[in-house]
Amino acid sequence: MEPRTIATSVGLPVAAAALGSVATATGIKSAWYRTLRKPAIQPPPAVFPVVWTALYAQIALASADAQSHMTPSEARTYRRKLAANMALNAGWCWSFFRGHRLVPSIVVAGALATSTADLARTAGGASRRAGWLLVPYTAWNSFATVLTTAIWRRNR
């Protein structure tokens, strides 16, 4: 496997996780977050690190697998899509937890869900396994959009 494939497949999700966790770690302890009225669909706090660890691992596996079945041009396009997706991923944490901006966070979550569906479609075009590996990430980001919207509705 090409070194660039490994570097981007692993490096981009790790970078997004690290950048997102900086905003999230302080954000979940903030008075602002603690006083938000959360909907019944809000998972318990312990769920998030478990889910995100699994999702980032699946993103890395899917990305490596997909790129290994792509032409160099297709792989470059995929890497650009992955980079944009990971920027949206980390950006949501900063918008929500650090910025306390609910409406912009809904927009970022929606863009992330859309980007993730496109990433799964692109990966799936190269490898069915890669596409299927990204389905949980797509579902989770779609759920995050619904959850962010529900939080906004309860806290207008």
C-alpha beads as a LAMMPS data file, in Angstrom:
LAMMPS data file: protein, C-alpha beads

156 atoms
155 bonds

1 atom types
1 bond types

-500.0 500.0 xlo xhi
-500.0 500.0 ylo yhi
-500.0 500.0 zlo zhi

Masses

1 110.0

Atoms # bond

1 1 1 0.000 0.000 0.000
2 1 1 1.245 3.453 -0.904
3 1 1 2.631 5.514 2.028
4 1 1 0.349 8.445 1.118
5 1 1 -2.668 6.146 1.392
6 1 1 -1.669 5.031 4.872
7 1 1 -0.771 8.560 5.966
8 1 1 -4.081 10.061 4.877
9 1 1 -6.248 7.099 5.868
10 1 1 -4.909 7.134 9.407
11 1 1 -3.574 10.672 9.763
12 1 1 -6.671 12.602 8.772
13 1 1 -9.032 10.793 11.190
14 1 1 -6.437 11.046 13.983
15 1 1 -6.019 14.777 13.335
16 1 1 -9.794 15.323 13.321
17 1 1 -10.140 13.340 16.543
18 1 1 -7.377 15.335 18.222
19 1 1 -8.660 18.730 17.080
20 1 1 -12.255 17.865 17.924
21 1 1 -11.351 16.520 21.344
22 1 1 -9.627 19.792 22.283
23 1 1 -12.920 21.648 21.864
24 1 1 -15.054 18.843 23.265
25 1 1 -13.012 18.201 26.422
26 1 1 -13.490 21.704 27.752
27 1 1 -16.918 22.156 26.165
28 1 1 -18.650 19.304 27.968
29 1 1 -17.457 20.736 31.274
30 1 1 -18.699 24.250 30.540
31 1 1 -21.614 25.806 32.360
32 1 1 -23.173 26.530 28.960
33 1 1 -23.275 22.852 27.987
34 1 1 -24.356 21.634 31.416
35 1 1 -27.351 24.000 31.411
36 1 1 -28.572 23.076 27.925
37 1 1 -31.889 21.271 27.886
38 1 1 -31.157 18.036 26.072
39 1 1 -33.724 15.836 24.319
40 1 1 -34.528 12.268 25.307
41 1 1 -32.572 11.021 22.267
42 1 1 -29.329 12.348 23.784
43 1 1 -27.094 9.310 24.436
44 1 1 -25.338 9.007 27.810
45 1 1 -21.920 10.721 27.895
46 1 1 -20.054 7.390 28.068
47 1 1 -21.384 6.428 24.615
48 1 1 -19.570 9.159 22.689
49 1 1 -15.916 8.138 23.161
50 1 1 -16.747 4.505 22.438
51 1 1 -18.713 5.340 19.283
52 1 1 -16.177 7.856 17.993
53 1 1 -13.229 5.531 18.544
54 1 1 -14.973 2.816 16.535
55 1 1 -16.021 5.265 13.815
56 1 1 -12.521 6.724 13.396
57 1 1 -11.096 3.193 13.127
58 1 1 -13.700 2.330 10.469
59 1 1 -12.928 5.535 8.555
60 1 1 -9.229 4.639 8.492
61 1 1 -9.899 1.060 7.365
62 1 1 -12.437 2.091 4.738
63 1 1 -10.202 4.839 3.390
64 1 1 -7.177 2.576 3.057
65 1 1 -9.251 -0.134 1.411
66 1 1 -10.998 2.231 -0.993
67 1 1 -7.813 3.991 -2.080
68 1 1 -6.081 0.679 -2.720
69 1 1 -8.720 -0.011 -5.397
70 1 1 -8.588 3.440 -7.012
71 1 1 -6.553 4.975 -9.778
72 1 1 -4.092 7.665 -8.624
73 1 1 -6.508 10.356 -9.833
74 1 1 -9.462 8.776 -8.026
75 1 1 -7.395 8.401 -4.853
76 1 1 -6.432 12.108 -4.967
77 1 1 -10.106 13.042 -5.275
78 1 1 -10.981 10.711 -2.411
79 1 1 -8.256 12.213 -0.195
80 1 1 -9.609 15.709 -0.852
81 1 1 -13.107 14.533 0.100
82 1 1 -11.750 12.835 3.222
83 1 1 -9.831 15.976 4.234
84 1 1 -12.934 18.148 3.800
85 1 1 -14.995 15.631 5.758
86 1 1 -12.515 15.538 8.624
87 1 1 -12.416 19.366 8.684
88 1 1 -16.212 19.409 9.020
89 1 1 -15.960 16.689 11.668
90 1 1 -13.603 18.703 13.865
91 1 1 -15.352 21.953 12.937
92 1 1 -18.627 20.814 14.445
93 1 1 -16.923 20.380 17.832
94 1 1 -15.524 23.898 17.665
95 1 1 -18.804 25.420 16.486
96 1 1 -20.879 23.641 19.119
97 1 1 -18.681 23.211 22.190
98 1 1 -16.404 26.229 21.878
99 1 1 -18.535 28.610 19.842
100 1 1 -21.849 27.780 21.543
101 1 1 -23.416 28.394 18.123
102 1 1 -26.369 26.059 17.747
103 1 1 -27.703 27.114 14.338
104 1 1 -24.265 27.129 12.669
105 1 1 -23.642 23.751 14.331
106 1 1 -26.783 22.382 12.674
107 1 1 -25.469 23.601 9.319
108 1 1 -22.047 22.029 9.933
109 1 1 -23.651 18.758 11.076
110 1 1 -25.827 18.665 7.966
111 1 1 -22.845 19.381 5.726
112 1 1 -20.900 16.669 7.551
113 1 1 -23.711 14.135 7.076
114 1 1 -23.913 14.995 3.382
115 1 1 -20.138 14.828 3.001
116 1 1 -20.056 11.486 4.794
117 1 1 -22.734 9.995 2.540
118 1 1 -20.711 11.142 -0.480
119 1 1 -17.535 9.690 1.032
120 1 1 -19.299 6.340 1.546
121 1 1 -20.626 6.445 -2.024
122 1 1 -17.171 7.231 -3.400
123 1 1 -15.479 4.557 -1.290
124 1 1 -18.196 2.054 -2.189
125 1 1 -17.578 2.674 -5.867
126 1 1 -14.046 1.379 -5.396
127 1 1 -14.747 -1.308 -2.801
128 1 1 -18.102 -2.497 -1.498
129 1 1 -16.471 -3.302 1.851
130 1 1 -15.125 0.259 2.137
131 1 1 -18.539 1.709 1.367
132 1 1 -20.235 -0.485 3.955
133 1 1 -17.609 0.412 6.561
134 1 1 -18.666 4.052 6.231
135 1 1 -22.395 3.405 6.667
136 1 1 -22.268 3.650 10.506
137 1 1 -20.370 6.959 10.227
138 1 1 -23.019 8.244 7.815
139 1 1 -25.818 7.150 10.145
140 1 1 -24.126 8.675 13.198
141 1 1 -23.602 12.032 11.474
142 1 1 -27.204 12.048 10.308
143 1 1 -28.254 11.357 13.895
144 1 1 -25.929 14.154 15.082
145 1 1 -27.751 16.566 12.775
146 1 1 -31.105 15.536 14.251
147 1 1 -29.722 15.732 17.801
148 1 1 -28.155 19.167 17.268
149 1 1 -31.455 20.420 15.828
150 1 1 -33.380 18.975 18.797
151 1 1 -31.006 20.709 21.234
152 1 1 -31.488 24.002 19.406
153 1 1 -35.290 23.619 19.505
154 1 1 -35.218 23.074 23.273
155 1 1 -32.887 26.022 23.907
156 1 1 -34.076 28.823 21.611

Bonds

1 1 1 2
2 1 2 3
3 1 3 4
4 1 4 5
5 1 5 6
6 1 6 7
7 1 7 8
8 1 8 9
9 1 9 10
10 1 10 11
11 1 11 12
12 1 12 13
13 1 13 14
14 1 14 15
15 1 15 16
16 1 16 17
17 1 17 18
18 1 18 19
19 1 19 20
20 1 20 21
21 1 21 22
22 1 22 23
23 1 23 24
24 1 24 25
25 1 25 26
26 1 26 27
27 1 27 28
28 1 28 29
29 1 29 30
30 1 30 31
31 1 31 32
32 1 32 33
33 1 33 34
34 1 34 35
35 1 35 36
36 1 36 37
37 1 37 38
38 1 38 39
39 1 39 40
40 1 40 41
41 1 41 42
42 1 42 43
43 1 43 44
44 1 44 45
45 1 45 46
46 1 46 47
47 1 47 48
48 1 48 49
49 1 49 50
50 1 50 51
51 1 51 52
52 1 52 53
53 1 53 54
54 1 54 55
55 1 55 56
56 1 56 57
57 1 57 58
58 1 58 59
59 1 59 60
60 1 60 61
61 1 61 62
62 1 62 63
63 1 63 64
64 1 64 65
65 1 65 66
66 1 66 67
67 1 67 68
68 1 68 69
69 1 69 70
70 1 70 71
71 1 71 72
72 1 72 73
73 1 73 74
74 1 74 75
75 1 75 76
76 1 76 77
77 1 77 78
78 1 78 79
79 1 79 80
80 1 80 81
81 1 81 82
82 1 82 83
83 1 83 84
84 1 84 85
85 1 85 86
86 1 86 87
87 1 87 88
88 1 88 89
89 1 89 90
90 1 90 91
91 1 91 92
92 1 92 93
93 1 93 94
94 1 94 95
95 1 95 96
96 1 96 97
97 1 97 98
98 1 98 99
99 1 99 100
100 1 100 101
101 1 101 102
102 1 102 103
103 1 103 104
104 1 104 105
105 1 105 106
106 1 106 107
107 1 107 108
108 1 108 109
109 1 109 110
110 1 110 111
111 1 111 112
112 1 112 113
113 1 113 114
114 1 114 115
115 1 115 116
116 1 116 117
117 1 117 118
118 1 118 119
119 1 119 120
120 1 120 121
121 1 121 122
122 1 122 123
123 1 123 124
124 1 124 125
125 1 125 126
126 1 126 127
127 1 127 128
128 1 128 129
129 1 129 130
130 1 130 131
131 1 131 132
132 1 132 133
133 1 133 134
134 1 134 135
135 1 135 136
136 1 136 137
137 1 137 138
138 1 138 139
139 1 139 140
140 1 140 141
141 1 141 142
142 1 142 143
143 1 143 144
144 1 144 145
145 1 145 146
146 1 146 147
147 1 147 148
148 1 148 149
149 1 149 150
150 1 150 151
151 1 151 152
152 1 152 153
153 1 153 154
154 1 154 155
155 1 155 156
